[in-house]
Amino acid sequence: MPPSPRPADPAAASGNSHALDDALRQRAARVVPGGMTGHLNAARLPPGYPQFFERGRGCHLWDVDGREFIDFMCSWGPNLLGHHHPEVEAAAARQAALGDCLNGPTARFVELAERLVGRIAHADWVMFQKNGTDATTVCATIARAATGRRKILVAQGAYHGSAPWCTPAPAGITPEDRAHFATYRYNDVASLEAAAAAAGSDLAGIFASAFKHDLGIDQELPSPVFARRARELCDAAGAALILDEVRAGYRLHPAGSWEPLGIRPDLSAWSKAIANGYALAAVTGVDALRDAATRIFTTGSFWAGGVAMAAALATSEVAEREDLVGHLERVGRRFRQGIAAQAASHGLAVRQSGPVQLPLILFDADPAFEMGSLFTAEALARGVYLHPKHNMFLSLAHTEADIDQALAATDDAFAVVAARHGR
Ligand SMILES: *Cc1c(COP(=O)(O)O)cnc(C)c1O
């Protein structure tokens, strides 16, 4: 029985309810540059968002001050089945009792590789890493090793990780780090053709995200024409088509996000959701690239750890057994329809784009995300953790009752936005 919607906590608004979080931030600021690195720095979020968390269960999350939220970020993707999913935790605990980091992999390594080759449509083989950045970097390396060429095409504004070749911040990066990465515009066939032509006989590979999910702008599913042209250009040039599945993987289609388009990549990079929160990444590839994948030297001290692989096996089993994609589509549609109806009833113009499984809510005429920030801060104060400009994520643990409880809070949050910004 879900608890009934709560009114906004006045203590939260006055700041009293995040005393422990504040204290941890102050301590962190002294011993960690900026207090926290990258996207997990809560200073990038509207006021009131916690930096530090205590625990998670299902689609619920508690911060260090004991505030409870319905979680629409899912650890920024990794939480696919729900925090602390019993089957995943049991599999991980069994493996942890035997050993995680040994002198080499466990049998889970082979079992998981077999499972992914069976599951992912284009995959003839698998290599494991830890983070999505590892996987995308390995993909670029394999494409170059296979072709003996240098140029890699990436979509403008697309996120592929935080290595020098792809990190969005310029600090500490030299032009040489990116000398052979050229850009095209996602879903723009002419720009893709022009970039491929400019790379000419030096084209090693083309990166595409599973769909366009760049920060702060409307999401776009890949157009069939764009996906097909990317495949054709790679075939014509003998280059590798590389699908970045790190964000979308498992949530759109069990066998690969471009399966509904009928386009198969040569390489795919996976991470985030594949082990339900345990650290694991994978590259899947086709036989034609097996030799190149064998020749590169790529490894990491923790890449063969058995616990994450046991968790990944359980994650894949549960996702397939429970029709994860169908569930995410159902609850995602319910959330999107509810948000659309509420915004309209408050006279607010919002845009929701991309697949319903990865919601994004942007307000019209809100270039500085003022309305979006107010909306999400008000939702947070009512126990719903949303993001004002990054795509969000749903999980198998989100029930229709959770969605409805969240919608009760967003209705009130919209009312606050309408009172301040409405016409
Ligand atoms: C998160 C992400 C990455 C990087 O993954 P990390 O595990 O953070 O290194 C790469 N590509 C996409 C599309 C992502 O969303």
Ligand as a Chemical Component Dictionary entry (heavy atoms), coordinates in Angstrom:
data_LIG
# 
_chem_comp.id                   LIG 
_chem_comp.type                 NON-POLYMER 
_chem_comp.pdbx_formal_charge   0 
_chem_comp.three_letter_code    LIG 
# 
loop_
_chem_comp_atom.comp_id 
_chem_comp_atom.atom_id 
_chem_comp_atom.alt_atom_id 
_chem_comp_atom.type_symbol 
_chem_comp_atom.charge 
_chem_comp_atom.model_Cartn_x 
_chem_comp_atom.model_Cartn_y 
_chem_comp_atom.model_Cartn_z 
_chem_comp_atom.pdbx_ordinal 
LIG C1 C1 C 0 27.038 7.587 -19.248 1  
LIG C2 C2 C 0 27.381 7.443 -20.677 2  
LIG C3 C3 C 0 28.669 7.118 -21.111 3  
LIG C4 C4 C 0 29.816 6.994 -20.152 4  
LIG O1 O1 O 0 29.596 5.985 -19.219 5  
LIG P1 P1 P 0 30.399 6.044 -17.830 6  
LIG O2 O2 O 0 30.081 4.770 -17.147 7  
LIG O3 O3 O 0 29.888 7.234 -17.098 8  
LIG O4 O4 O 0 31.843 6.166 -18.170 9  
LIG C5 C5 C 0 28.884 6.923 -22.445 10 
LIG N1 N1 N 0 27.893 7.061 -23.338 11 
LIG C6 C6 C 0 26.642 7.380 -22.972 12 
LIG C7 C7 C 0 25.585 7.504 -24.005 13 
LIG C8 C8 C 0 26.337 7.601 -21.630 14 
LIG O5 O5 O 0 25.103 7.944 -21.268 15 
# 
loop_
_chem_comp_bond.comp_id 
_chem_comp_bond.atom_id_1 
_chem_comp_bond.atom_id_2 
_chem_comp_bond.value_order 
_chem_comp_bond.pdbx_ordinal 
LIG C1 C2 SING 1  
LIG C2 C3 SING 2  
LIG C2 C8 DOUB 3  
LIG C3 C4 SING 4  
LIG C3 C5 DOUB 5  
LIG C4 O1 SING 6  
LIG O1 P1 SING 7  
LIG P1 O2 DOUB 8  
LIG P1 O3 SING 9  
LIG P1 O4 SING 10 
LIG C5 N1 SING 11 
LIG N1 C6 DOUB 12 
LIG C6 C7 SING 13 
LIG C6 C8 SING 14 
LIG C8 O5 SING 15 
# 
